[in-house]
Amino acid sequence: MTDLVCTEFVELVTAFLEGGLDPETEGRFVDHLAQCPGCERYLDQFRGTIETLGELPEETLSDQARRDLLDAFRDWNR
């Protein structure tokens, strides 16, 4: 089992939150999370964003705004 780097962590956050990681990858994800305060903060921010946006109507964000937001998260910590 190889260590997970921060860029991989960021790419896997959505799958982790949706329960979509295989057991080995989830273990690497959780191990990284336990050792990386920056990724722990990122996951907390991501959860907060989901919680906040989950309370807004779907049409609140334009397609472009949604793409921009996803791009911002994707490029975080690169």
Backbone as XML, in Angstrom:
<?xml version="1.0"?>
<chain id="A" units="angstrom">
  <residue number="1" name="MET">
    <atom name="N" x="0.860" y="-1.177" z="0.000"/>
    <atom name="CA" x="0.000" y="0.000" z="0.000"/>
    <atom name="C" x="0.907" y="1.241" z="0.000"/>
  </residue>
  <residue number="2" name="THR">
    <atom name="N" x="0.652" y="2.157" z="-0.938"/>
    <atom name="CA" x="1.461" y="3.372" z="-1.031"/>
    <atom name="C" x="0.764" y="4.524" z="-0.321"/>
  </residue>
  <residue number="3" name="ASP">
    <atom name="N" x="1.585" y="5.467" z="0.132"/>
    <atom name="CA" x="1.045" y="6.659" z="0.779"/>
    <atom name="C" x="0.300" y="7.518" z="-0.238"/>
  </residue>
  <residue number="4" name="LEU">
    <atom name="N" x="-0.685" y="8.192" z="0.232"/>
    <atom name="CA" x="-1.478" y="9.105" z="-0.581"/>
    <atom name="C" x="-0.855" y="10.493" z="-0.477"/>
  </residue>
  <residue number="5" name="VAL">
    <atom name="N" x="-0.766" y="11.207" z="-1.581"/>
    <atom name="CA" x="-0.291" y="12.592" z="-1.542"/>
    <atom name="C" x="-1.506" y="13.519" z="-1.563"/>
  </residue>
  <residue number="6" name="CYS">
    <atom name="N" x="-1.291" y="14.775" z="-1.212"/>
    <atom name="CA" x="-2.394" y="15.730" z="-1.076"/>
    <atom name="C" x="-3.213" y="15.874" z="-2.357"/>
  </residue>
  <residue number="7" name="THR">
    <atom name="N" x="-2.556" y="15.881" z="-3.506"/>
    <atom name="CA" x="-3.317" y="16.049" z="-4.755"/>
    <atom name="C" x="-4.246" y="14.866" z="-4.997"/>
  </residue>
  <residue number="8" name="GLU">
    <atom name="N" x="-3.800" y="13.658" z="-4.651"/>
    <atom name="CA" x="-4.683" y="12.497" z="-4.770"/>
    <atom name="C" x="-5.850" y="12.610" z="-3.789"/>
  </residue>
  <residue number="9" name="PHE">
    <atom name="N" x="-5.538" y="13.056" z="-2.579"/>
    <atom name="CA" x="-6.564" y="13.227" z="-1.553"/>
    <atom name="C" x="-7.688" y="14.120" z="-2.063"/>
  </residue>
  <residue number="10" name="VAL">
    <atom name="N" x="-7.308" y="15.274" z="-2.632"/>
    <atom name="CA" x="-8.287" y="16.244" z="-3.136"/>
    <atom name="C" x="-9.152" y="15.607" z="-4.223"/>
  </residue>
  <residue number="11" name="GLU">
    <atom name="N" x="-8.537" y="14.824" z="-5.092"/>
    <atom name="CA" x="-9.284" y="14.180" z="-6.172"/>
    <atom name="C" x="-10.258" y="13.110" z="-5.664"/>
  </residue>
  <residue number="12" name="LEU">
    <atom name="N" x="-10.000" y="12.565" z="-4.484"/>
    <atom name="CA" x="-10.814" y="11.470" z="-3.945"/>
    <atom name="C" x="-11.872" y="11.906" z="-2.940"/>
  </residue>
  <residue number="13" name="VAL">
    <atom name="N" x="-11.883" y="13.180" z="-2.566"/>
    <atom name="CA" x="-12.797" y="13.637" z="-1.506"/>
    <atom name="C" x="-14.254" y="13.311" z="-1.823"/>
  </residue>
  <residue number="14" name="THR">
    <atom name="N" x="-14.709" y="13.629" z="-3.005"/>
    <atom name="CA" x="-16.117" y="13.385" z="-3.346"/>
    <atom name="C" x="-16.448" y="11.904" z="-3.260"/>
  </residue>
  <residue number="15" name="ALA">
    <atom name="N" x="-15.599" y="11.058" z="-3.829"/>
    <atom name="CA" x="-15.847" y="9.613" z="-3.771"/>
    <atom name="C" x="-15.853" y="9.124" z="-2.324"/>
  </residue>
  <residue number="16" name="PHE">
    <atom name="N" x="-14.964" y="9.661" z="-1.491"/>
    <atom name="CA" x="-14.935" y="9.287" z="-0.077"/>
    <atom name="C" x="-16.251" y="9.640" z="0.609"/>
  </residue>
  <residue number="17" name="LEU">
    <atom name="N" x="-16.693" y="10.872" z="0.402"/>
    <atom name="CA" x="-17.927" y="11.325" z="1.055"/>
    <atom name="C" x="-19.153" y="10.554" z="0.573"/>
  </residue>
  <residue number="18" name="GLU">
    <atom name="N" x="-19.097" y="10.045" z="-0.649"/>
    <atom name="CA" x="-20.210" y="9.273" z="-1.201"/>
    <atom name="C" x="-20.074" y="7.776" z="-0.924"/>
  </residue>
  <residue number="19" name="GLY">
    <atom name="N" x="-19.018" y="7.384" z="-0.211"/>
    <atom name="CA" x="-18.808" y="5.964" z="0.100"/>
    <atom name="C" x="-18.395" y="5.150" z="-1.103"/>
  </residue>
  <residue number="20" name="GLY">
    <atom name="N" x="-17.739" y="5.792" z="-2.070"/>
    <atom name="CA" x="-17.413" y="5.119" z="-3.320"/>
    <atom name="C" x="-15.982" y="4.649" z="-3.467"/>
  </residue>
  <residue number="21" name="LEU">
    <atom name="N" x="-15.194" y="4.671" z="-2.403"/>
    <atom name="CA" x="-13.811" y="4.212" z="-2.510"/>
    <atom name="C" x="-13.717" y="2.730" z="-2.168"/>
  </residue>
  <residue number="22" name="ASP">
    <atom name="N" x="-12.824" y="2.032" z="-2.873"/>
    <atom name="CA" x="-12.580" y="0.637" z="-2.511"/>
    <atom name="C" x="-11.861" y="0.625" z="-1.155"/>
  </residue>
  <residue number="23" name="PRO">
    <atom name="N" x="-11.895" y="-0.488" z="-0.448"/>
    <atom name="CA" x="-11.333" y="-0.529" z="0.914"/>
    <atom name="C" x="-9.862" y="-0.097" z="1.003"/>
  </residue>
  <residue number="24" name="GLU">
    <atom name="N" x="-9.036" y="-0.497" z="0.061"/>
    <atom name="CA" x="-7.621" y="-0.128" z="0.113"/>
    <atom name="C" x="-7.443" y="1.382" z="-0.046"/>
  </residue>
  <residue number="25" name="THR">
    <atom name="N" x="-8.126" y="1.972" z="-1.022"/>
    <atom name="CA" x="-8.012" y="3.409" z="-1.244"/>
    <atom name="C" x="-8.579" y="4.185" z="-0.063"/>
  </residue>
  <residue number="26" name="GLU">
    <atom name="N" x="-9.696" y="3.704" z="0.477"/>
    <atom name="CA" x="-10.267" y="4.377" z="1.644"/>
    <atom name="C" x="-9.294" y="4.333" z="2.825"/>
  </residue>
  <residue number="27" name="GLY">
    <atom name="N" x="-8.605" y="3.228" z="3.003"/>
    <atom name="CA" x="-7.617" y="3.136" z="4.069"/>
    <atom name="C" x="-6.488" y="4.130" z="3.866"/>
  </residue>
  <residue number="28" name="ARG">
    <atom name="N" x="-5.999" y="4.252" z="2.644"/>
    <atom name="CA" x="-4.949" y="5.230" z="2.338"/>
    <atom name="C" x="-5.461" y="6.645" z="2.584"/>
  </residue>
  <residue number="29" name="PHE">
    <atom name="N" x="-6.720" y="6.905" z="2.207"/>
    <atom name="CA" x="-7.338" y="8.218" z="2.385"/>
    <atom name="C" x="-7.395" y="8.571" z="3.875"/>
  </residue>
  <residue number="30" name="VAL">
    <atom name="N" x="-7.897" y="7.654" z="4.678"/>
    <atom name="CA" x="-8.040" y="7.885" z="6.125"/>
    <atom name="C" x="-6.670" y="8.030" z="6.784"/>
  </residue>
  <residue number="31" name="ASP">
    <atom name="N" x="-5.701" y="7.213" z="6.368"/>
    <atom name="CA" x="-4.350" y="7.336" z="6.921"/>
    <atom name="C" x="-3.765" y="8.714" z="6.620"/>
  </residue>
  <residue number="32" name="HIS">
    <atom name="N" x="-3.938" y="9.177" z="5.388"/>
    <atom name="CA" x="-3.433" y="10.500" z="5.015"/>
    <atom name="C" x="-4.133" y="11.577" z="5.838"/>
  </residue>
  <residue number="33" name="LEU">
    <atom name="N" x="-5.426" y="11.453" z="5.962"/>
    <atom name="CA" x="-6.212" y="12.424" z="6.720"/>
    <atom name="C" x="-5.708" y="12.542" z="8.160"/>
  </residue>
  <residue number="34" name="ALA">
    <atom name="N" x="-5.345" y="11.428" z="8.756"/>
    <atom name="CA" x="-4.863" y="11.419" z="10.148"/>
    <atom name="C" x="-3.505" y="12.106" z="10.296"/>
  </residue>
  <residue number="35" name="GLN">
    <atom name="N" x="-2.766" y="12.213" z="9.194"/>
    <atom name="CA" x="-1.408" y="12.757" z="9.264"/>
    <atom name="C" x="-1.261" y="14.142" z="8.643"/>
  </residue>
  <residue number="36" name="CYS">
    <atom name="N" x="-2.299" y="14.662" z="8.001"/>
    <atom name="CA" x="-2.154" y="15.907" z="7.246"/>
    <atom name="C" x="-3.188" y="16.947" z="7.690"/>
  </residue>
  <residue number="37" name="PRO">
    <atom name="N" x="-2.793" y="17.892" z="8.520"/>
    <atom name="CA" x="-3.736" y="18.915" z="8.988"/>
    <atom name="C" x="-4.331" y="19.744" z="7.845"/>
  </residue>
  <residue number="38" name="GLY">
    <atom name="N" x="-3.564" y="19.966" z="6.778"/>
    <atom name="CA" x="-4.076" y="20.744" z="5.645"/>
    <atom name="C" x="-5.221" y="20.027" z="4.954"/>
  </residue>
  <residue number="39" name="CYS">
    <atom name="N" x="-5.091" y="18.741" z="4.767"/>
    <atom name="CA" x="-6.165" y="17.974" z="4.124"/>
    <atom name="C" x="-7.360" y="17.795" z="5.059"/>
  </residue>
  <residue number="40" name="GLU">
    <atom name="N" x="-7.087" y="17.740" z="6.352"/>
    <atom name="CA" x="-8.189" y="17.688" z="7.316"/>
    <atom name="C" x="-9.026" y="18.970" z="7.224"/>
  </residue>
  <residue number="41" name="ARG">
    <atom name="N" x="-8.349" y="20.113" z="7.142"/>
    <atom name="CA" x="-9.053" y="21.396" z="6.973"/>
    <atom name="C" x="-9.812" y="21.419" z="5.646"/>
  </residue>
  <residue number="42" name="TYR">
    <atom name="N" x="-9.170" y="20.923" z="4.593"/>
    <atom name="CA" x="-9.814" y="20.893" z="3.275"/>
    <atom name="C" x="-11.105" y="20.070" z="3.334"/>
  </residue>
  <residue number="43" name="LEU">
    <atom name="N" x="-11.042" y="18.901" z="3.943"/>
    <atom name="CA" x="-12.231" y="18.046" z="4.050"/>
    <atom name="C" x="-13.319" y="18.746" z="4.858"/>
  </residue>
  <residue number="44" name="ASP">
    <atom name="N" x="-12.950" y="19.408" z="5.945"/>
    <atom name="CA" x="-13.920" y="20.159" z="6.747"/>
    <atom name="C" x="-14.554" y="21.279" z="5.920"/>
  </residue>
  <residue number="45" name="GLN">
    <atom name="N" x="-13.742" y="21.993" z="5.141"/>
    <atom name="CA" x="-14.266" y="23.062" z="4.286"/>
    <atom name="C" x="-15.184" y="22.498" z="3.216"/>
  </residue>
  <residue number="46" name="PHE">
    <atom name="N" x="-14.811" y="21.370" z="2.656"/>
    <atom name="CA" x="-15.619" y="20.734" z="1.621"/>
    <atom name="C" x="-16.974" y="20.320" z="2.195"/>
  </residue>
  <residue number="47" name="ARG">
    <atom name="N" x="-16.949" y="19.722" z="3.375"/>
    <atom name="CA" x="-18.206" y="19.338" z="4.039"/>
    <atom name="C" x="-19.068" y="20.576" z="4.340"/>
  </residue>
  <residue number="48" name="GLY">
    <atom name="N" x="-18.426" y="21.653" z="4.796"/>
    <atom name="CA" x="-19.159" y="22.891" z="5.060"/>
    <atom name="C" x="-19.785" y="23.459" z="3.804"/>
  </residue>
  <residue number="49" name="THR">
    <atom name="N" x="-19.057" y="23.389" z="2.705"/>
    <atom name="CA" x="-19.590" y="23.871" z="1.428"/>
    <atom name="C" x="-20.791" y="23.034" z="1.004"/>
  </residue>
  <residue number="50" name="ILE">
    <atom name="N" x="-20.682" y="21.737" z="1.124"/>
    <atom name="CA" x="-21.801" y="20.852" z="0.783"/>
    <atom name="C" x="-23.009" y="21.159" z="1.660"/>
  </residue>
  <residue number="51" name="GLU">
    <atom name="N" x="-22.754" y="21.341" z="2.942"/>
    <atom name="CA" x="-23.854" y="21.644" z="3.867"/>
    <atom name="C" x="-24.530" y="22.963" z="3.484"/>
  </residue>
  <residue number="52" name="THR">
    <atom name="N" x="-23.729" y="23.972" z="3.190"/>
    <atom name="CA" x="-24.278" y="25.278" z="2.825"/>
    <atom name="C" x="-25.001" y="25.218" z="1.492"/>
  </residue>
  <residue number="53" name="LEU">
    <atom name="N" x="-24.359" y="24.645" z="0.490"/>
    <atom name="CA" x="-24.977" y="24.585" z="-0.832"/>
    <atom name="C" x="-26.168" y="23.639" z="-0.863"/>
  </residue>
  <residue number="54" name="GLY">
    <atom name="N" x="-26.164" y="22.666" z="0.028"/>
    <atom name="CA" x="-27.289" y="21.746" z="0.089"/>
    <atom name="C" x="-28.565" y="22.429" z="0.528"/>
  </residue>
  <residue number="55" name="GLU">
    <atom name="N" x="-28.427" y="23.606" z="1.135"/>
    <atom name="CA" x="-29.601" y="24.349" z="1.591"/>
    <atom name="C" x="-30.098" y="25.344" z="0.555"/>
  </residue>
  <residue number="56" name="LEU">
    <atom name="N" x="-29.366" y="25.500" z="-0.530"/>
    <atom name="CA" x="-29.760" y="26.443" z="-1.568"/>
    <atom name="C" x="-30.508" y="25.728" z="-2.680"/>
  </residue>
  <residue number="57" name="PRO">
    <atom name="N" x="-31.435" y="26.408" z="-3.326"/>
    <atom name="CA" x="-32.113" y="25.786" z="-4.459"/>
    <atom name="C" x="-31.117" y="25.452" z="-5.563"/>
  </residue>
  <residue number="58" name="GLU">
    <atom name="N" x="-31.387" y="24.415" z="-6.308"/>
    <atom name="CA" x="-30.513" y="23.954" z="-7.395"/>
    <atom name="C" x="-30.136" y="25.076" z="-8.350"/>
  </residue>
  <residue number="59" name="GLU">
    <atom name="N" x="-31.091" y="25.922" z="-8.706"/>
    <atom name="CA" x="-30.853" y="26.948" z="-9.714"/>
    <atom name="C" x="-30.084" y="28.164" z="-9.181"/>
  </residue>
  <residue number="60" name="THR">
    <atom name="N" x="-29.647" y="28.114" z="-7.930"/>
    <atom name="CA" x="-28.905" y="29.239" z="-7.364"/>
    <atom name="C" x="-27.598" y="29.467" z="-8.111"/>
  </residue>
  <residue number="61" name="LEU">
    <atom name="N" x="-26.917" y="28.399" z="-8.487"/>
    <atom name="CA" x="-25.657" y="28.514" z="-9.212"/>
    <atom name="C" x="-25.882" y="28.258" z="-10.696"/>
  </residue>
  <residue number="62" name="SER">
    <atom name="N" x="-25.335" y="29.137" z="-11.511"/>
    <atom name="CA" x="-25.372" y="28.902" z="-12.949"/>
    <atom name="C" x="-24.445" y="27.739" z="-13.270"/>
  </residue>
  <residue number="63" name="ASP">
    <atom name="N" x="-24.571" y="27.183" z="-14.454"/>
    <atom name="CA" x="-23.679" y="26.102" z="-14.851"/>
    <atom name="C" x="-22.223" y="26.563" z="-14.804"/>
  </residue>
  <residue number="64" name="GLN">
    <atom name="N" x="-21.974" y="27.795" z="-15.248"/>
    <atom name="CA" x="-20.610" y="28.318" z="-15.230"/>
    <atom name="C" x="-20.098" y="28.476" z="-13.805"/>
  </residue>
  <residue number="65" name="ALA">
    <atom name="N" x="-20.923" y="28.985" z="-12.911"/>
    <atom name="CA" x="-20.517" y="29.149" z="-11.516"/>
    <atom name="C" x="-20.224" y="27.791" z="-10.884"/>
  </residue>
  <residue number="66" name="ARG">
    <atom name="N" x="-21.029" y="26.803" z="-11.196"/>
    <atom name="CA" x="-20.816" y="25.452" z="-10.674"/>
    <atom name="C" x="-19.482" y="24.897" z="-11.182"/>
  </residue>
  <residue number="67" name="ARG">
    <atom name="N" x="-19.192" y="25.077" z="-12.482"/>
    <atom name="CA" x="-17.920" y="24.625" z="-13.037"/>
    <atom name="C" x="-16.744" y="25.360" z="-12.389"/>
  </residue>
  <residue number="68" name="ASP">
    <atom name="N" x="-16.899" y="26.680" z="-12.193"/>
    <atom name="CA" x="-15.830" y="27.463" z="-11.562"/>
    <atom name="C" x="-15.560" y="26.976" z="-10.142"/>
  </residue>
  <residue number="69" name="LEU">
    <atom name="N" x="-16.613" y="26.684" z="-9.395"/>
    <atom name="CA" x="-16.459" y="26.200" z="-8.029"/>
    <atom name="C" x="-15.763" y="24.845" z="-8.017"/>
  </residue>
  <residue number="70" name="LEU">
    <atom name="N" x="-16.178" y="23.950" z="-8.894"/>
    <atom name="CA" x="-15.533" y="22.643" z="-8.968"/>
    <atom name="C" x="-14.070" y="22.773" z="-9.380"/>
  </residue>
  <residue number="71" name="ASP">
    <atom name="N" x="-13.781" y="23.673" z="-10.314"/>
    <atom name="CA" x="-12.394" y="23.901" z="-10.727"/>
    <atom name="C" x="-11.559" y="24.434" z="-9.563"/>
  </residue>
  <residue number="72" name="ALA">
    <atom name="N" x="-12.130" y="25.331" z="-8.771"/>
    <atom name="CA" x="-11.406" y="25.897" z="-7.630"/>
    <atom name="C" x="-11.048" y="24.796" z="-6.638"/>
  </residue>
  <residue number="73" name="PHE">
    <atom name="N" x="-11.973" y="23.893" z="-6.356"/>
    <atom name="CA" x="-11.680" y="22.795" z="-5.440"/>
    <atom name="C" x="-10.664" y="21.843" z="-6.050"/>
  </residue>
  <residue number="74" name="ARG">
    <atom name="N" x="-10.802" y="21.581" z="-7.338"/>
    <atom name="CA" x="-9.906" y="20.646" z="-8.012"/>
    <atom name="C" x="-8.468" y="21.174" z="-7.991"/>
  </residue>
  <residue number="75" name="ASP">
    <atom name="N" x="-8.296" y="22.472" z="-8.122"/>
    <atom name="CA" x="-6.960" y="23.068" z="-8.183"/>
    <atom name="C" x="-6.389" y="23.415" z="-6.821"/>
  </residue>
  <residue number="76" name="TRP">
    <atom name="N" x="-7.162" y="23.211" z="-5.758"/>
    <atom name="CA" x="-6.707" y="23.551" z="-4.414"/>
    <atom name="C" x="-5.450" y="22.737" z="-4.085"/>
  </residue>
  <residue number="77" name="ASN">
    <atom name="N" x="-4.454" y="23.403" z="-3.553"/>
    <atom name="CA" x="-3.240" y="22.786" z="-3.025"/>
    <atom name="C" x="-2.387" y="22.114" z="-4.088"/>
  </residue>
  <residue number="78" name="ARG">
    <atom name="N" x="-2.418" y="22.619" z="-5.311"/>
    <atom name="CA" x="-1.544" y="22.069" z="-6.354"/>
    <atom name="C" x="-0.331" y="22.906" z="-6.505"/>
  </residue>
</chain>
